[in-house]
């Protein structure tokens, strides 16, 4: 079963970025994310949609 909610570490591995970069992007609202307590969480569907938009050039 595929997980729908990802951690910072999951997204970092998925996007091949450092976890600090993922957290920075989340804080700057450059990547779709939400806070759960002190931790960032990410919807896999929203990350995939974000990637698609980036590839089309819809967002910078």
C-alpha positions in Angstrom: 0.0 0.0 0.0 1.4 3.4 -1.0 1.6 6.0 1.7 -0.4 9.2 1.0 1.4 11.4 3.6 5.1 11.7 3.4 7.7 12.9 5.8 10.5 15.4 5.1 12.9 12.5 4.7 10.5 10.7 2.3 10.2 13.8 0.1 13.9 14.4 0.2 14.6 10.9 -1.1 11.7 11.1 -3.7 13.0 14.4 -5.1 16.7 13.6 -4.5 17.2 16.7 -2.3 18.7 17.2 1.1 16.1 17.2 3.9 17.2 20.7 4.9 16.4 21.9 1.4 12.9 20.3 1.6 12.2 22.0 4.9 13.5 25.4 3.6 11.2 25.0 0.5 8.2 24.2 2.8 8.9 27.2 5.1 9.1 29.4 2.0 5.9 27.9 0.6 7.8 26.8 -2.6 6.5 23.2 -2.1 3.1 22.1 -0.9 3.3 21.1 2.7 1.7 21.4 6.1 2.9 21.3 9.7 1.9 18.5 12.1 3.1 19.7 15.4 6.8 20.7 14.8 7.2 18.4 11.8 6.4 19.0 8.1 4.2 16.6 6.2 3.5 16.3 2.5 0.7 14.9 0.4 2.2 12.6 -2.2 -0.6 13.6 -4.7 0.1 17.3 -4.2 3.9 16.7 -4.6 3.2 14.8 -7.8 0.9 17.6 -9.0 3.6 20.2 -8.1 6.2 18.3 -10.1 3.9 18.1 -13.1 3.3 21.9 -12.9 7.0 22.6 -12.6 7.7 20.4 -15.6 5.1 22.3 -17.7 6.5 25.6 -16.5 3.3 26.7 -14.7 5.2 27.6 -11.5 8.7 28.7 -10.9 
